Structure formats: structure tokens, C-alpha cells
């Protein structure tokens, strides 16, 4: 949520000449609607079920994947991520995240939540994120973040 996963993932994949999978875009394509519409008309549970079902496809060997902020939370998803990938936590301060996402209505997890509620959600998810194989400071420019992730990819 607002750490730059999609932009960074795309940059890394481009520089590494690797396939890129954005799980949120995969979900929208499969559902035939925007995630915000899916939340409104079906439910977050329906979204999460589709997210989990598409996760194996996003984690193809040799590919770069951008996963949604809630994707690694369920234990079954986290086990699959650990088995099939090298995970990178784009660790951004709440202030950086807040400045990137506030005012955007196309982020259904953020829509309807105030600053304190979003901070609490990030704090709730952070222990899982911190289990990633690597951490990169995502408060810096997204180009710099991508360069650091690319070093991990190449190393």
C-alpha cells in the first residue's frame, strides 16, 4: 500500500529483461472490473479469494511480481511466497506512504479509512512484511529503490 511495489517491480523487470506480473492488474483482468468495483459489488473476501488463486501464476520462476499489501498476510499465501520467490519488503515510513496514497479513491483498502486507521493497518501487517528475505528503504526515490532491488535480483 503506497510503497511503490508496482513502479519498482516494473523497473526491475525491465532492467532485468524479466517478465513482470502485477497481481492487482491480474485480478482486475480476471474479474473484468477495477478492484474498487470488486470491493463495492462483491466484497473484500471475494477479492482475497481471487488474489490467492492467482498468486501462483504471479510467482512464475524468473519473473518479477508486485503483490498487493494484503497478499502475504494469509499463512497459505506466505508459504507459497517463501517457496517460490525471493521476497523484498519495500520498507517505507508511514509518512511516505500517507503522502503517496491520501486522496486516491482507487485504493479500496485505504478508502473510508482515516490516517490513524491506515497506520494501524500497516502496523498490523508489518510483522509479516518483516519476514521477507530482504528489506529496501522505500522512502528514497523509486528509481533508487529499483536500483537496490535490481542488485538483489542480480546478486
DSSP file (Angstrom, degrees, kcal/mol; ACC not computed):
  #  RESIDUE AA STRUCTURE BP1 BP2  ACC     N-H-->O    O-->H-N    N-H-->O    O-->H-N    TCO  KAPPA ALPHA  PHI   PSI    X-CA   Y-CA   Z-CA
    1    1 A X              0   0    0      0, 0.0   100,-0.1     0, 0.0    67,-0.0   0.000 360.0 360.0 360.0  94.1    0.0    0.0    0.0
    2    2 A X        +     0   0    0     98,-0.1    98,-0.1     1,-0.1    99,-0.1   0.584 360.0 114.6  80.9   9.9    1.9    3.0   -1.3
    3    3 A X  S    S-     0   0    0     89,-0.1    -1,-0.1    97,-0.0    90,-0.0   0.614  89.9-105.5 -88.5 -10.8    5.4    1.7   -1.0
    4    4 A X     >  +     0   0    0      3,-0.0     4,-3.0    93,-0.0     5,-0.4   0.654  68.1 147.3 100.1  19.0    6.0    1.7   -4.8
    5    5 A X  H  > S+     0   0    0      1,-0.2     4,-2.7     2,-0.2     5,-0.2   0.890  72.1  46.3 -56.8 -44.9    5.7   -2.0   -5.5
    6    6 A X  H  > S+     0   0    0      2,-0.2     4,-2.2     1,-0.2    -1,-0.2   0.941 117.4  41.6 -66.7 -47.9    4.2   -1.7   -9.0
    7    7 A X  H  > S+     0   0    0      2,-0.2     4,-2.3     1,-0.2    -2,-0.2   0.948 119.1  44.9 -65.1 -48.3    6.6    1.0  -10.2
    8    8 A X  H  X S+     0   0    0     -4,-3.0     4,-2.8     1,-0.2     5,-0.2   0.926 112.9  51.1 -62.6 -45.9    9.6   -0.6   -8.7
    9    9 A X  H  X S+     0   0    0     -4,-2.7     4,-2.6    -5,-0.4     5,-0.2   0.911 110.6  49.0 -58.6 -43.4    8.6   -4.1   -9.9
   10   10 A X  H  X S+     0   0    0     -4,-2.2     4,-2.3    -5,-0.2    -1,-0.2   0.902 112.3  48.1 -62.9 -42.0    8.2   -2.8  -13.4
   11   11 A X  H  X S+     0   0    0     -4,-2.3     4,-2.6     2,-0.2     5,-0.2   0.922 113.0  47.7 -64.6 -44.7   11.5   -1.0  -13.4
   12   12 A X  H  X S+     0   0    0     -4,-2.8     4,-2.4     1,-0.2    -2,-0.2   0.938 112.8  48.1 -62.8 -47.4   13.3   -4.1  -12.0
   13   13 A X  H  X>S+     0   0    0     -4,-2.6     5,-2.5    -5,-0.2     4,-0.8   0.911 112.0  50.3 -60.8 -42.1   11.7   -6.4  -14.6
   14   14 A X  H ><5S+     0   0    0     -4,-2.3     3,-0.7    -5,-0.2    -2,-0.2   0.944 114.2  43.0 -61.9 -48.6   12.5   -4.0  -17.4
   15   15 A X  H 3<5S+     0   0    0     -4,-2.6    -1,-0.2     1,-0.2    -2,-0.2   0.825 118.3  45.5 -67.5 -31.4   16.2   -3.7  -16.4
   16   16 A X  H 3<5S-     0   0    0     -4,-2.4    -1,-0.2    -5,-0.2    -2,-0.2   0.481 106.1-127.1 -89.5  -3.4   16.5   -7.5  -15.8
   17   17 A X  T <<5 +     0   0    0     -4,-0.8     2,-0.3    -3,-0.7    -3,-0.2   0.923  64.1 139.1  54.7  46.0   14.7   -8.3  -19.0
   18   18 A X      < -     0   0    0     -5,-2.5    -1,-0.2    -6,-0.2    45,-0.2  -0.827  61.4 -94.8-117.5 154.6   12.3  -10.5  -17.0
   19   19 A X        -     0   0    0     43,-0.3    45,-2.9    -2,-0.3     2,-0.4  -0.380  39.3-146.4 -63.8 149.3    8.5  -11.0  -17.1
   20   20 A X  E     -a   64   0A   0     43,-0.2     2,-0.5     2,-0.0    45,-0.2  -0.981  13.5-171.1-124.6 130.6    6.6   -8.7  -14.8
   21   21 A X  E     -a   65   0A   0     43,-2.7    45,-2.6    -2,-0.4     2,-0.7  -0.978   7.3-165.6-122.4 119.6    3.3   -9.7  -13.0
   22   22 A X  E  >  -a   66   0A   0     -2,-0.5     4,-2.2    43,-0.2     3,-0.5  -0.913  11.4-155.9-100.8 108.8    1.3   -7.1  -11.1
   23   23 A X  H  > S+     0   0    0     43,-2.5     4,-2.3    -2,-0.7     5,-0.2   0.848  91.0  55.6 -58.3 -37.3   -1.1   -9.2   -9.1
   24   24 A X  H  > S+     0   0    0     42,-0.4     4,-2.3     1,-0.2    -1,-0.3   0.916 109.3  46.5 -62.9 -41.5   -3.6   -6.3   -8.8
   25   25 A X  H  > S+     0   0    0     -3,-0.5     4,-2.5     2,-0.2    -2,-0.2   0.876 110.2  53.8 -67.1 -36.8   -3.8   -6.0  -12.6
   26   26 A X  H  X S+     0   0    0     -4,-2.2     4,-2.4     2,-0.2    -2,-0.2   0.909 109.1  48.9 -61.7 -41.5   -4.1   -9.7  -12.9
   27   27 A X  H  X S+     0   0    0     -4,-2.3     4,-3.0     2,-0.2     5,-0.3   0.928 110.9  49.6 -64.3 -46.0   -7.1   -9.6  -10.5
   28   28 A X  H  X>S+     0   0    0     -4,-2.3     4,-1.9     1,-0.2     5,-1.1   0.905 112.1  48.5 -61.2 -41.4   -8.7   -6.8  -12.5
   29   29 A X  H  <5S+     0   0    0     -4,-2.5    -1,-0.2     2,-0.2    -2,-0.2   0.925 114.7  44.7 -64.0 -43.9   -8.3   -8.6  -15.7
   30   30 A X  H  <5S+     0   0    0     -4,-2.4    -2,-0.2     1,-0.2    -1,-0.2   0.903 118.6  42.4 -67.1 -41.3   -9.7  -11.9  -14.3
   31   31 A X  H  <5S-     0   0    0     -4,-3.0    -1,-0.2     2,-0.2    -2,-0.2   0.723 100.9-133.0 -78.5 -21.9  -12.6  -10.1  -12.6
   32   32 A X  T  <5S+     0   0    0     -4,-1.9     2,-0.3    -5,-0.3    -3,-0.2   0.766  76.3  72.6  73.0  24.8  -13.3   -7.8  -15.5
   33   33 A X  S   <S-     0   0    0     -5,-1.1    -1,-0.2    -6,-0.2    -2,-0.2  -0.984  90.7 -82.0-160.4 163.6  -13.5   -4.8  -13.2
   34   34 A X     >  -     0   0    0     -2,-0.3     4,-2.2     1,-0.1     3,-0.3  -0.359  40.9-117.8 -67.3 150.9  -11.5   -2.5  -11.1
   35   35 A X  H  > S+     0   0    0      1,-0.2     4,-2.7     2,-0.2     5,-0.2   0.889 116.6  56.8 -58.4 -39.2  -10.5   -3.7   -7.7
   36   36 A X  H  > S+     0   0    0     70,-0.2     4,-1.8     1,-0.2    -1,-0.2   0.887 108.2  47.5 -60.8 -37.4  -12.5   -0.8   -6.1
   37   37 A X  H  > S+     0   0    0     -3,-0.3     4,-2.8     2,-0.2     5,-0.4   0.872 109.6  53.3 -69.4 -36.5  -15.6   -2.1   -8.0
   38   38 A X  H  X>S+     0   0    0     -4,-2.2     4,-2.7     2,-0.2     5,-1.9   0.925 109.3  48.1 -64.0 -43.9  -15.0   -5.6   -6.9
   39   39 A X  H  <5S+     0   0    0     -4,-2.7    -1,-0.2     3,-0.2     5,-0.2   0.911 116.3  45.0 -59.6 -42.0  -14.8   -4.5   -3.2
   40   40 A X  H  <5S+     0   0    0     -4,-1.8    -2,-0.2    -5,-0.2    -1,-0.2   0.866 125.3  28.2 -73.2 -37.2  -18.1   -2.5   -3.7
   41   41 A X  H  <5S+     0   0    0     -4,-2.8    -3,-0.2    -5,-0.1    -2,-0.2   0.725 136.5  17.0-100.7 -23.2  -20.1   -5.1   -5.6
   42   42 A X  T  <5S-     0   0    0     -4,-2.7    -3,-0.2    -5,-0.4     2,-0.2   0.789 102.4-105.4-116.0 -58.2  -18.6   -8.4   -4.4
   43   43 A X     >< -     0   0    0     -5,-1.9     4,-1.8     1,-0.1    -3,-0.1  -0.610  24.5 -91.9 144.3 160.6  -16.6   -8.0   -1.2
   44   44 A X  H  > S+     0   0    0     -5,-0.2     4,-2.9     1,-0.2     5,-0.2   0.865 123.7  59.5 -65.1 -34.5  -13.1   -7.9    0.1
   45   45 A X  H  > S+     0   0    0      2,-0.2     4,-2.2     1,-0.2    -1,-0.2   0.906 104.6  48.8 -61.7 -41.5  -13.4  -11.7    0.8
   46   46 A X  H  > S+     0   0    0      2,-0.2     4,-2.1     1,-0.2    -1,-0.2   0.909 112.0  49.9 -63.8 -41.5  -14.1  -12.3   -2.9
   47   47 A X  H  X S+     0   0    0     -4,-1.8     4,-2.8     1,-0.2    -2,-0.2   0.941 110.6  48.8 -60.0 -48.1  -11.2  -10.2   -3.9
   48   48 A X  H  X S+     0   0    0     -4,-2.9     4,-2.4     1,-0.2    -2,-0.2   0.866 109.5  52.6 -63.7 -36.7   -8.9  -12.0   -1.4
   49   49 A X  H  X S+     0   0    0     -4,-2.2     4,-2.0     2,-0.2    -1,-0.2   0.929 112.4  44.3 -64.7 -44.4  -10.0  -15.4   -2.8
   50   50 A X  H  X S+     0   0    0     -4,-2.1     4,-1.9     2,-0.2    -2,-0.2   0.900 111.5  54.9 -66.4 -40.0   -9.3  -14.4   -6.3
   51   51 A X  H  X S+     0   0    0     -4,-2.8     4,-1.2     1,-0.2    -2,-0.2   0.931 109.9  46.1 -56.4 -48.2   -5.9  -12.9   -5.2
   52   52 A X  H  X S+     0   0    0     -4,-2.4     4,-0.5     1,-0.2    -1,-0.2   0.868 110.9  52.4 -65.4 -37.0   -4.9  -16.2   -3.6
   53   53 A X  H  < S+     0   0    0     -4,-2.0     4,-0.3     1,-0.2    -1,-0.2   0.817 114.1  42.5 -70.9 -29.0   -6.0  -18.2   -6.6
   54   54 A X  H >X S+     0   0    0     -4,-1.9     4,-1.6     1,-0.2     3,-0.6   0.608  90.6  89.1 -90.4 -13.7   -3.9  -16.0   -9.0
   55   55 A X  H 3X S+     0   0    0     -4,-1.2     4,-1.4     1,-0.2     3,-0.2   0.885  82.0  55.7 -54.9 -45.1   -0.9  -15.8   -6.7
   56   56 A X  H 3< S+     0   0    0     -4,-0.5    -1,-0.2     1,-0.2     3,-0.2   0.882 107.1  51.0 -57.8 -36.2    0.8  -19.0   -8.1
   57   57 A X  H X4 S+     0   0    0     -3,-0.6     3,-0.8    -4,-0.3    -1,-0.2   0.877 108.0  52.1 -67.3 -36.8    0.7  -17.5  -11.6
   58   58 A X  H 3< S+     0   0    0     -4,-1.6    -1,-0.2     1,-0.3    -2,-0.2   0.766 103.2  61.0 -68.8 -24.9    2.3  -14.3  -10.5
   59   59 A X  T 3< S+     0   0    0     -4,-1.4    -1,-0.3    -3,-0.2    -2,-0.1  -0.123  72.4 152.5 -97.7  37.3    5.1  -16.2   -8.8
   60   60 A X    X   -     0   0    0     -3,-0.8     3,-1.9     1,-0.1   -39,-0.1  -0.387  57.0 -91.8 -65.2 143.0    6.4  -17.8  -12.0
   61   61 A X  T 3  S+     0   0    0      1,-0.3    -1,-0.1    -2,-0.1     3,-0.1  -0.293 110.9  16.4 -56.8 136.4   10.2  -18.7  -11.9
   62   62 A X  T 3  S+     0   0    0      1,-0.3   -43,-0.3    -3,-0.1    -1,-0.3   0.442 103.1 114.9  82.0   0.5   12.3  -15.9  -13.3
   63   63 A X    <   -     0   0    0     -3,-1.9     2,-0.5   -45,-0.2    -1,-0.3  -0.633  62.7-130.6-101.8 159.8    9.6  -13.3  -13.1
   64   64 A X  E     -a   20   0A   0    -45,-2.9   -43,-2.7    -2,-0.2     2,-0.4  -0.924  28.3-165.9-104.1 133.6    9.3  -10.2  -11.0
   65   65 A X  E     -a   21   0A   0     -2,-0.5     2,-0.6   -45,-0.2   -43,-0.2  -0.971  17.6-155.1-126.2 136.9    6.0   -9.8   -9.2
   66   66 A X  E     -a   22   0A   0    -45,-2.6   -43,-2.5    -2,-0.4   -42,-0.4  -0.954  23.2-165.6-105.2 118.4    4.3   -6.9   -7.4
   67   67 A X        -     0   0    0     -2,-0.6   -62,-0.1   -45,-0.2   -61,-0.0  -0.781  23.2-104.1-106.2 148.2    2.0   -8.2   -4.8
   68   68 A X    >>  -     0   0    0     -2,-0.3     3,-1.2     1,-0.1     4,-0.5  -0.233  35.6-106.2 -65.1 159.3   -0.7   -6.3   -3.0
   69   69 A X  T 34 S+     0   0    0      1,-0.3     3,-0.2     2,-0.1    -1,-0.1   0.753 119.7  44.1 -61.0 -26.7   -0.1   -5.2    0.6
   70   70 A X  T >> S+     0   0    0      1,-0.1     3,-1.3     2,-0.1     4,-0.6   0.557  88.6  91.9 -94.0  -8.2   -2.5   -7.8    2.0
   71   71 A X  T <4 S+     0   0    0     -3,-1.2     3,-0.4     1,-0.3    -2,-0.1   0.894  86.6  45.1 -56.3 -46.7   -1.3  -10.6   -0.2
   72   72 A X  T 3< S+     0   0    0     -4,-0.5    -1,-0.3     1,-0.2     6,-0.2   0.548  91.4  87.4 -78.6  -2.2    1.3  -12.0    2.2
   73   73 A X  T <4 S+     0   0    0     -3,-1.3    -1,-0.2     4,-0.1    -2,-0.1   0.940  70.1  75.1 -66.4 -49.4   -0.9  -11.8    5.3
   74   74 A X  S  X S-     0   0    0     -4,-0.6     4,-2.4    -3,-0.4     3,-0.4  -0.427  84.2-130.6 -64.5 137.4   -2.7  -15.2    5.0
   75   75 A X  H  > S+     0   0    0      1,-0.2     4,-2.6     2,-0.2     5,-0.2   0.866 106.0  55.8 -56.6 -39.1   -0.3  -18.0    6.1
   76   76 A X  H  > S+     0   0    0      1,-0.2     4,-1.7     2,-0.2    -1,-0.2   0.899 109.7  45.7 -63.7 -39.7   -1.1  -20.1    3.0
   77   77 A X  H  > S+     0   0    0     -3,-0.4     4,-2.5     2,-0.2    -1,-0.2   0.909 112.0  52.0 -66.8 -41.4   -0.1  -17.2    0.7
   78   78 A X  H  X S+     0   0    0     -4,-2.4     4,-2.6    -6,-0.2    -2,-0.2   0.904 107.3  52.0 -64.1 -40.9    3.0  -16.5    2.7
   79   79 A X  H  X S+     0   0    0     -4,-2.6     4,-2.3     1,-0.2    -1,-0.2   0.922 110.8  48.2 -60.1 -43.2    4.2  -20.1    2.5
   80   80 A X  H  X S+     0   0    0     -4,-1.7     4,-2.2     2,-0.2    -2,-0.2   0.907 110.7  50.7 -64.0 -42.1    3.7  -20.0   -1.3
   81   81 A X  H  X S+     0   0    0     -4,-2.5     4,-1.4     1,-0.2    -2,-0.2   0.922 111.9  47.8 -61.0 -44.4    5.7  -16.8   -1.5
   82   82 A X  H  < S+     0   0    0     -4,-2.6    -2,-0.2     1,-0.2    -1,-0.2   0.885 114.4  46.6 -64.3 -38.8    8.5  -18.3    0.6
   83   83 A X  H  < S+     0   0    0     -4,-2.3    -1,-0.2    -5,-0.2    -2,-0.2   0.847 123.0  31.1 -71.6 -34.9    8.6  -21.4   -1.5
   84   84 A X  H  < S+     0   0    0     -4,-2.2     2,-0.3    -5,-0.2    -2,-0.2   0.437 116.6  29.4-110.0  -0.5    8.6  -19.8   -4.9
   85   85 A X     <  -     0   0    0     -4,-1.4     2,-0.6    -5,-0.2   -24,-0.0  -0.927  66.8-112.4-150.5 170.2   10.3  -16.5   -4.6
   86   86 A X        -     0   0    0     -2,-0.3     2,-0.3    46,-0.0    -4,-0.1  -0.977  46.5-144.0-104.9 118.0   12.9  -14.2   -3.0
   87   87 A X        -     0   0    0     -2,-0.6    47,-1.5    44,-0.1     2,-0.4  -0.609  15.6-165.9 -93.5 144.8   10.8  -11.7   -1.2
   88   88 A X  E     -b  134   0B   0     -2,-0.3     2,-0.7    45,-0.2    47,-0.2  -0.992  10.8-149.1-129.9 123.9   11.7   -8.0   -0.8
   89   89 A X  E     -b  135   0B   0     45,-3.0    47,-2.5    -2,-0.4     2,-1.4  -0.838   8.9-148.8 -91.9 114.9    9.9   -5.7    1.7
   90   90 A X  E     -b  136   0B   0     -2,-0.7     2,-1.0    45,-0.2    47,-0.2  -0.718  21.7-155.8 -83.3  95.2    9.9   -2.2    0.4
   91   91 A X  E     +b  137   0B   0     45,-2.2    47,-2.2    -2,-1.4    48,-0.5  -0.636  21.1 169.7 -86.4 103.2   10.0   -0.6    3.8
   92   92 A X        -     0   0    0     -2,-1.0   -89,-0.1    46,-0.2    47,-0.0  -0.864  35.6-111.8-112.0 145.9    8.5    2.9    3.7
   93   93 A X     >  -     0   0    0     -2,-0.4     4,-2.3     1,-0.1     5,-0.2  -0.341  30.4-113.9 -67.2 156.8    7.7    5.1    6.6
   94   94 A X  H  > S+     0   0    0      1,-0.2     4,-3.4     2,-0.2     5,-0.2   0.888 117.4  58.3 -60.7 -36.5    4.1    5.7    7.3
   95   95 A X  H  > S+     0   0    0      1,-0.2     4,-2.2     2,-0.2    -1,-0.2   0.913 107.4  46.0 -60.1 -43.1    4.6    9.4    6.4
   96   96 A X  H  > S+     0   0    0      2,-0.2     4,-1.4     1,-0.2    -1,-0.2   0.925 115.0  47.1 -65.2 -43.9    5.9    8.5    2.9
   97   97 A X  H  X S+     0   0    0     -4,-2.3     4,-2.1     1,-0.2     3,-0.4   0.938 111.6  50.6 -62.0 -47.0    3.0    6.0    2.4
   98   98 A X  H  X S+     0   0    0     -4,-3.4     4,-2.3     1,-0.2    -1,-0.2   0.905 108.6  51.6 -59.7 -42.6    0.5    8.6    3.6
   99   99 A X  H  < S+     0   0    0     -4,-2.2    -1,-0.2    -5,-0.2    -2,-0.2   0.812 113.3  46.5 -65.9 -27.5    1.8   11.3    1.2
  100  100 A X  H  < S+     0   0    0     -4,-1.4    -1,-0.2    -3,-0.4    -2,-0.2   0.814 122.3  30.3 -82.5 -31.7    1.6    8.8   -1.7
  101  101 A X  H >< S+     0   0    0     -4,-2.1     3,-2.2    -5,-0.1    -2,-0.2   0.704  83.3 112.1-106.4 -20.9   -1.9    7.4   -1.1
  102  102 A X  T 3< S+     0   0    0     -4,-2.3     3,-0.1    -5,-0.3     9,-0.0  -0.263  86.1  19.0 -60.9 137.9   -4.0   10.1    0.6
  103  103 A X  T 3  S+     0   0    0      1,-0.3     2,-0.5     2,-0.0    -1,-0.3   0.290  90.4 124.6  88.5 -10.3   -6.7   11.4   -1.7
  104  104 A X    <   -     0   0    0     -3,-2.2     3,-0.4     1,-0.1    -1,-0.3  -0.725  38.0-173.1 -85.2 125.6   -6.7    8.4   -4.0
  105  105 A X  S    S+     0   0    0     -2,-0.5    -1,-0.1     1,-0.2     6,-0.1   0.535  73.8  74.9 -93.9  -7.3  -10.1    6.8   -4.3
  106  106 A X  S    S+     0   0    0      1,-0.1     2,-0.8     4,-0.0   -70,-0.2   0.345  76.0  85.0 -88.1   9.1   -9.0    3.8   -6.4
  107  107 A X    >>  -     0   0    0     -3,-0.4     4,-2.3     1,-0.2     3,-0.8  -0.842  60.2-173.0-109.2  93.6   -7.4    2.2   -3.3
  108  108 A X  T 34 S+     0   0    0     -2,-0.8    -1,-0.2     1,-0.3   -64,-0.0   0.794  81.2  55.4 -64.7 -29.4  -10.3    0.3   -1.7
  109  109 A X  T 34 S+     0   0    0      1,-0.2    -1,-0.3     3,-0.0    -2,-0.0   0.856 116.0  39.6 -69.1 -31.7   -8.4   -0.8    1.4
  110  110 A X  T X4 S+     0   0    0     -3,-0.8     3,-2.1     2,-0.1    -2,-0.2   0.778  93.5 101.1 -85.7 -28.6   -7.5    2.9    2.0
  111  111 A X  T 3< S+     0   0    0     -4,-2.3     3,-0.1     1,-0.3    -6,-0.1  -0.327  92.4  12.8 -61.1 132.8  -10.9    4.3    1.0
  112  112 A X  T 3  S+     0   0    0      1,-0.3     2,-0.4    -2,-0.0    -1,-0.3   0.434 104.4 108.3  82.6  -2.2  -13.0    5.2    4.0
  113  113 A X    <   -     0   0    0     -3,-2.1    -1,-0.3     4,-0.0     2,-0.1  -0.882  60.1-140.1-108.1 140.7  -10.1    4.8    6.5
  114  114 A X     >  -     0   0    0     -2,-0.4     4,-2.4    -3,-0.1     5,-0.2  -0.312  36.7 -88.5 -87.6 179.2   -8.6    7.8    8.2
  115  115 A X  H  > S+     0   0    0      1,-0.2     4,-2.3     2,-0.2     5,-0.2   0.891 126.2  48.6 -55.0 -46.5   -4.9    8.3    8.8
  116  116 A X  H  > S+     0   0    0      1,-0.2     4,-2.3     2,-0.2    -1,-0.2   0.890 110.9  50.3 -65.8 -40.2   -4.9    6.5   12.2
  117  117 A X  H  > S+     0   0    0      2,-0.2     4,-2.0     1,-0.2    -1,-0.2   0.892 111.7  47.9 -65.9 -39.5   -6.8    3.5   10.8
  118  118 A X  H  X S+     0   0    0     -4,-2.4     4,-2.4     2,-0.2    -2,-0.2   0.882 110.4  51.9 -67.8 -37.8   -4.4    3.2    7.9
  119  119 A X  H  X S+     0   0    0     -4,-2.3     4,-2.4    -5,-0.2    -2,-0.2   0.916 109.8  49.6 -63.3 -42.0   -1.4    3.5   10.3
  120  120 A X  H  X S+     0   0    0     -4,-2.3     4,-2.1     2,-0.2    -2,-0.2   0.884 109.1  52.2 -64.2 -38.7   -2.9    0.7   12.4
  121  121 A X  H  X S+     0   0    0     -4,-2.0     4,-1.9     2,-0.2    -2,-0.2   0.922 110.4  47.8 -63.5 -44.2   -3.4   -1.5    9.3
  122  122 A X  H  X S+     0   0    0     -4,-2.4     4,-2.2     1,-0.2    -2,-0.2   0.920 111.2  50.6 -62.2 -43.5    0.2   -1.0    8.4
  123  123 A X  H  X S+     0   0    0     -4,-2.4     4,-0.6     1,-0.2    -1,-0.2   0.859 109.5  52.2 -62.2 -34.8    1.3   -1.8   11.9
  124  124 A X  H  < S+     0   0    0     -4,-2.1     4,-0.3     1,-0.2     3,-0.2   0.870 116.3  38.9 -68.2 -37.4   -0.8   -5.0   11.8
  125  125 A X  H >X S+     0   0    0     -4,-1.9     4,-1.8     1,-0.2     3,-1.1   0.735  94.3  85.9 -84.7 -24.2    0.8   -6.1    8.6
  126  126 A X  H 3X S+     0   0    0     -4,-2.2     4,-2.7     1,-0.3     5,-0.2   0.822  80.2  60.1 -52.9 -41.7    4.3   -5.1    9.4
  127  127 A X  H 3< S+     0   0    0     -4,-0.6     4,-0.3    -3,-0.2    -1,-0.3   0.889 109.1  45.2 -56.9 -37.0    5.4   -8.3   11.3
  128  128 A X  H X4 S+     0   0    0     -3,-1.1     3,-1.8    -4,-0.3    -1,-0.2   0.938 111.6  51.5 -69.0 -45.8    4.7  -10.3    8.1
  129  129 A X  H >< S+     0   0    0     -4,-1.8     3,-1.9     1,-0.3    -2,-0.2   0.882 103.2  60.0 -57.1 -37.9    6.5   -7.9    5.9
  130  130 A X  T 3< S+     0   0    0     -4,-2.7    -1,-0.3     1,-0.3    -2,-0.2   0.585  91.7  68.6 -70.7  -8.1    9.5   -8.0    8.2
  131  131 A X  T <  S+     0   0    0     -3,-1.8    -1,-0.3    -4,-0.3    -2,-0.2   0.469  76.0 119.6 -85.1  -2.3    9.8  -11.8    7.5
  132  132 A X  S <  S-     0   0    0     -3,-1.9   -44,-0.1    -4,-0.2     3,-0.0  -0.164  77.5-116.6 -60.9 157.5   10.8  -11.0    3.9
  133  133 A X  S    S+     0   0    0    -46,-0.2     2,-0.3     1,-0.1   -45,-0.2   0.836  95.1  16.7 -64.0 -33.5   14.1  -12.2    2.7
  134  134 A X  E     -b   88   0B   0    -47,-1.5   -45,-3.0     2,-0.0     2,-0.4  -0.946  64.1-149.1-139.5 157.6   15.3   -8.6    2.1
  135  135 A X  E     -b   89   0B   0     -2,-0.3     2,-0.4   -47,-0.2   -45,-0.2  -0.986  10.8-171.5-126.5 140.7   14.4   -5.1    3.1
  136  136 A X  E     -b   90   0B   0    -47,-2.5   -45,-2.2    -2,-0.4     2,-0.7  -0.999  32.9-112.7-131.0 136.1   14.9   -2.0    1.0
  137  137 A X  E >   -b   91   0B   0     -2,-0.4     3,-0.6   -47,-0.2   -45,-0.2  -0.549  31.4-175.6 -67.7 109.6   14.4    1.6    2.2
  138  138 A X  T 3   +     0   0    0    -47,-2.2   -46,-0.2    -2,-0.7    -1,-0.2   0.249  66.1  85.5 -95.6  12.1   11.4    2.7    0.1
  139  139 A X  T 3  S+     0   0    0    -48,-0.5    -1,-0.2     2,-0.1     3,-0.1   0.655  79.8  78.4 -81.7 -15.8   11.5    6.3    1.4
  140  140 A X  S <  S-     0   0    0     -3,-0.6     5,-0.1     1,-0.2     0, 0.0  -0.214 105.7 -60.8 -81.4 178.9   14.0    7.1   -1.3
  141  141 A X     >  -     0   0    0      1,-0.1     4,-2.4     3,-0.1    -1,-0.2  -0.226  46.5-119.5 -60.6 151.6   13.2    7.8   -4.9
  142  142 A X  H  > S+     0   0    0      1,-0.2     4,-2.5     2,-0.2     5,-0.2   0.823 115.0  56.7 -65.1 -30.2   11.5    4.9   -6.7
  143  143 A X  H  > S+     0   0    0      2,-0.2     4,-2.1     1,-0.2    -1,-0.2   0.913 108.8  46.6 -63.9 -42.0   14.5    4.8   -9.2
  144  144 A X  H  > S+     0   0    0      2,-0.2     4,-2.0     1,-0.2    -2,-0.2   0.894 112.0  50.6 -67.2 -39.5   16.9    4.3   -6.2
  145  145 A X  H  X S+     0   0    0     -4,-2.4     4,-2.5     1,-0.2     5,-0.2   0.937 110.4  49.6 -61.7 -46.4   14.7    1.7   -4.7
  146  146 A X  H  X S+     0   0    0     -4,-2.5     4,-2.8     1,-0.2    -2,-0.2   0.884 107.8  54.1 -61.2 -39.0   14.5   -0.2   -8.0
  147  147 A X  H  X S+     0   0    0     -4,-2.1     4,-1.7     2,-0.2    -1,-0.2   0.905 110.2  47.0 -62.5 -40.9   18.3    0.0   -8.3
  148  148 A X  H  X S+     0   0    0     -4,-2.0     4,-1.6     2,-0.2    -2,-0.2   0.910 113.3  47.5 -67.7 -41.7   18.7   -1.6   -4.9
  149  149 A X  H  X S+     0   0    0     -4,-2.5     4,-2.5     1,-0.2    -2,-0.2   0.899 108.7  55.3 -66.1 -38.9   16.2   -4.3   -5.7
  150  150 A X  H  X S+     0   0    0     -4,-2.8     4,-2.8     1,-0.2    -1,-0.2   0.876 103.9  54.3 -61.7 -37.0   17.9   -5.0   -9.0
  151  151 A X  H  X S+     0   0    0     -4,-1.7     4,-1.8     2,-0.2    -1,-0.2   0.908 110.0  47.1 -61.1 -41.0   21.2   -5.5   -7.1
  152  152 A X  H  < S+     0   0    0     -4,-1.6    -2,-0.2     2,-0.2    -1,-0.2   0.894 112.4  50.4 -66.0 -39.1   19.4   -8.2   -5.0
  153  153 A X  H  < S+     0   0    0     -4,-2.5    -2,-0.2     1,-0.2    -1,-0.2   0.909 115.7  41.5 -63.7 -43.6   18.0   -9.7   -8.2
  154  154 A X  H  <        0   0    0     -4,-2.8    -1,-0.2     1,-0.2    -2,-0.2   0.741 360.0 360.0 -77.7 -23.6   21.3   -9.8   -9.9
  155  155 A X     <        0   0    0     -4,-1.8    -1,-0.2    -5,-0.2    -2,-0.2   0.463 360.0 360.0 -84.3 360.0   23.2  -11.0   -6.8
